[in-house]
Amino acid sequence: MITPILLIAIHIWADNNGEIKTAFSFREIFDRIGNIGWKNLIIWSIIIGSVYFVTETIRTNFDHLILGYDFVPLLVIPFLYMLMARSLTIFTAIRKIIRLFTL
């Protein structure tokens, strides 16, 4: 459960023009999680965890065939983190839009 909280902190940091103190504002982090909903965040974590598990399974089975064991994580893991960050951003943006239209 640490990774979604860390990604939300990075998301808040990016929303506030890179002010580092906003990334450590735990009240704002947990307010955002409250807006998203813990249930939705857990579902998102399970989906992203499944994608990560499948990717890691494929990587461990075929890494010796492609580029070698040490080089493949340098290619795969940054893309997985970009996927997590972008999917969380889209997820929070959709929640904002839904909340805007339901007022």
Buried (B, 14 or more C-beta within 10 A) or exposed (E): EEBBBEBBBBBBBEBBEEEEEBBEBEEBBEEBBEEBEEEEBEEBBEEBEEBBEEBBEEBEEEBEEEEEEEEBEEEBBEEBBEBBBEBBBEBBEEBEEEEEEEE
